[in-house]
Amino acid sequence: MRHGFMEAVSERLVAAGVATFRYQFPYMEAERRAPDPPGVLTATVRAAIEAAAKAAPELPLFAGGKSLGGRMTSTAQAQRALPGVRGIAFFGFPLHAPGKPGRARADHLREVKVPMLFLQGTRDPLADLGELRPVLAELGPRAQLHVVDGGDHSFHVLKRSGRTDAEVLDELCARVAEWIDSIAR
């Protein structure tokens, strides 16, 4: 919740007119390295969605997250629809372990019936685009992909790209705001 990436994304989304609601998984709050069991993670997502809906009932509700946070959000949605959620944005969907391409972590996405936006870097070791693109094609128009050329899992780009990390975050957040606007209309 207080990670520099999440704070920067939140600030940029707010500047683009998108209210944000950040939360933390229990393992992060306890400063443990190992993630909580999936049931705890999805229950945390559900509690955060409920709290966000109560905090701003007049606003359209979208969910998402970075890496595991995004995957647990879609897992919760696949298990039982998250009340009021109109779409999910993934900042670096963790499709597979580093160096072990596969698609099993995406199997649940077939059960997600809301629009999804995947923001991925071309150098992301957790999401080989050759594996991800066919998964998204199977999901049809409800899945959109935004690729950051040269971005890694945290969207850092190489200096020789001529772009700064801040410029990449601006791009990502502008894309998310545009996507939300297109659905919320």
C-alpha positions as CSV (number, residue, x, y, z in Angstrom):
1,M,0.0,0.0,0.0
2,R,2.9,2.4,0.8
3,H,5.2,1.0,-1.8
4,G,6.6,3.7,-4.0
5,F,5.1,2.2,-7.2
6,M,1.6,2.1,-5.6
7,E,1.9,5.6,-4.3
8,A,3.0,6.9,-7.7
9,V,0.2,5.1,-9.5
10,S,-2.4,6.4,-7.0
11,E,-1.1,10.0,-7.3
12,R,-1.3,9.9,-11.1
13,L,-4.7,8.3,-11.2
14,V,-6.1,10.9,-8.8
15,A,-4.5,13.6,-11.0
16,A,-6.4,12.0,-14.0
17,G,-9.7,12.2,-12.1
18,V,-9.7,8.6,-10.9
19,A,-10.3,8.1,-7.1
20,T,-8.2,5.4,-5.6
21,F,-8.4,3.1,-2.6
22,R,-5.3,1.3,-1.5
23,Y,-5.1,-1.6,1.0
24,Q,-2.6,-4.1,2.2
25,F,-2.6,-7.9,2.5
26,P,-2.1,-9.2,6.0
27,Y,1.4,-10.7,5.2
28,M,2.6,-7.3,4.0
29,E,1.2,-5.6,7.1
30,A,3.0,-8.1,9.2
31,E,6.2,-7.5,7.1
32,R,6.4,-11.2,6.2
33,R,7.9,-12.3,2.9
34,A,5.7,-15.3,2.2
35,P,2.2,-14.4,0.9
36,D,-0.9,-15.4,2.8
37,P,-2.9,-18.4,1.6
38,P,-5.1,-17.7,-1.4
39,G,-8.3,-17.7,0.7
40,V,-6.9,-15.0,3.0
41,L,-5.8,-13.0,-0.1
42,T,-9.1,-13.2,-1.8
43,A,-11.0,-12.4,1.4
44,T,-8.8,-9.3,1.8
45,V,-9.7,-8.2,-1.8
46,R,-13.4,-8.7,-1.0
47,A,-13.1,-6.6,2.2
48,A,-11.3,-3.8,0.3
49,I,-13.9,-3.8,-2.4
50,E,-16.7,-3.5,0.2
51,A,-14.9,-0.7,2.0
52,A,-14.2,1.2,-1.2
53,A,-17.9,0.9,-2.2
54,K,-19.0,2.2,1.2
55,A,-16.5,5.1,1.1
56,A,-17.6,6.3,-2.3
57,P,-21.0,4.8,-3.3
58,E,-21.6,7.4,-6.0
59,L,-18.5,6.4,-8.0
60,P,-18.2,3.6,-10.5
61,L,-16.1,0.8,-9.0
62,F,-13.1,-0.7,-10.7
63,A,-10.5,-3.0,-9.1
64,G,-7.0,-4.2,-9.8
65,G,-3.5,-4.4,-8.5
66,K,0.1,-4.9,-9.1
67,S,1.3,-8.5,-9.7
68,L,-0.1,-10.8,-7.0
69,G,-2.7,-8.1,-6.0
70,G,-4.1,-8.1,-9.5
71,R,-4.1,-11.9,-9.8
72,M,-5.9,-12.3,-6.4
73,T,-8.5,-9.6,-7.5
74,S,-9.3,-11.6,-10.6
75,T,-9.3,-14.9,-8.7
76,A,-11.8,-13.4,-6.2
77,Q,-13.9,-12.2,-9.1
78,A,-13.8,-15.6,-10.8
79,Q,-14.9,-17.4,-7.6
80,R,-17.8,-15.0,-7.0
81,A,-18.5,-11.7,-8.7
82,L,-17.2,-8.7,-6.7
83,P,-20.3,-6.6,-6.1
84,G,-20.3,-3.5,-8.2
85,V,-16.9,-4.0,-9.9
86,R,-17.1,-3.0,-13.5
87,G,-13.6,-3.9,-14.6
88,I,-10.1,-5.0,-13.4
89,A,-6.8,-3.4,-14.3
90,F,-3.6,-5.5,-13.9
91,F,-0.3,-3.8,-13.5
92,G,2.0,-6.7,-14.4
93,F,-0.1,-9.8,-14.4
94,P,2.2,-12.6,-13.0
95,L,1.4,-15.3,-15.6
96,H,4.2,-17.7,-14.6
97,A,7.3,-18.0,-12.5
98,P,10.5,-16.4,-13.9
99,G,12.0,-18.6,-16.6
100,K,9.1,-21.1,-16.5
101,P,6.6,-20.0,-19.2
102,G,3.1,-21.4,-18.7
103,R,-0.5,-20.4,-18.7
104,A,-2.0,-22.2,-15.6
105,R,-2.2,-19.0,-13.5
106,A,-4.6,-17.5,-16.1
107,D,-7.1,-20.4,-16.2
108,H,-9.4,-18.6,-13.8
109,L,-9.7,-15.6,-16.2
110,R,-12.3,-17.4,-18.3
111,E,-14.6,-17.0,-15.3
112,V,-14.1,-13.3,-15.1
113,K,-17.0,-11.6,-17.0
114,V,-16.0,-8.0,-16.5
115,P,-13.6,-6.0,-18.8
116,M,-9.9,-6.4,-18.0
117,L,-6.9,-4.3,-18.9
118,F,-3.5,-5.9,-18.8
119,L,-0.5,-3.5,-18.6
120,Q,2.7,-5.5,-19.3
121,G,6.3,-4.8,-20.1
122,T,8.2,-6.6,-22.8
123,R,11.0,-7.5,-20.4
124,D,8.7,-8.9,-17.7
125,P,10.1,-12.3,-16.6
126,L,6.7,-13.2,-15.1
127,A,4.7,-12.7,-18.2
128,D,6.1,-13.9,-21.5
129,L,4.0,-12.0,-24.1
130,G,4.1,-15.1,-26.4
131,E,2.2,-16.9,-23.6
132,L,0.0,-14.0,-22.6
133,R,-1.3,-12.9,-26.0
134,P,-3.1,-16.2,-26.8
135,V,-4.7,-16.2,-23.3
136,L,-6.1,-12.8,-23.9
137,A,-7.2,-13.7,-27.4
138,E,-9.3,-16.5,-25.9
139,L,-10.9,-14.0,-23.6
140,G,-12.1,-11.9,-26.5
141,P,-13.1,-8.2,-26.4
142,R,-13.3,-8.1,-22.6
143,A,-9.5,-8.3,-22.3
144,Q,-7.3,-5.5,-23.6
145,L,-3.5,-5.4,-23.6
146,H,-1.3,-2.3,-23.2
147,V,2.4,-3.1,-23.8
148,V,5.3,-1.0,-22.5
149,D,8.2,-1.6,-24.8
150,G,11.3,-2.4,-22.7
151,G,9.4,-2.4,-19.4
152,D,10.2,-5.1,-16.8
153,H,7.7,-6.4,-14.2
154,S,7.9,-3.1,-12.3
155,F,7.8,-1.1,-15.6
156,H,11.4,0.0,-15.2
157,V,12.8,0.8,-18.6
158,L,16.5,0.8,-19.6
159,K,18.2,4.2,-19.8
160,R,18.9,3.7,-23.5
161,S,15.1,3.7,-24.2
162,G,15.2,7.4,-23.8
163,R,12.3,7.3,-21.4
164,T,12.1,7.7,-17.7
165,D,10.2,5.5,-15.2
166,A,8.1,8.5,-14.5
167,E,7.1,8.9,-18.1
168,V,6.2,5.2,-18.2
169,L,4.0,5.6,-15.2
170,D,2.3,8.6,-16.8
171,E,1.6,6.5,-19.8
172,L,0.2,3.6,-17.8
173,C,-2.1,5.7,-15.7
174,A,-3.3,7.7,-18.7
175,R,-4.2,4.4,-20.3
176,V,-6.0,3.2,-17.2
177,A,-8.0,6.4,-16.9
178,E,-9.0,6.3,-20.6
179,W,-10.1,2.6,-20.2
180,I,-12.1,3.4,-17.1
181,D,-13.8,6.4,-18.8
182,S,-14.7,4.2,-21.8
183,I,-16.5,1.7,-19.6
184,A,-18.0,4.1,-17.0
185,R,-19.8,6.2,-19.5
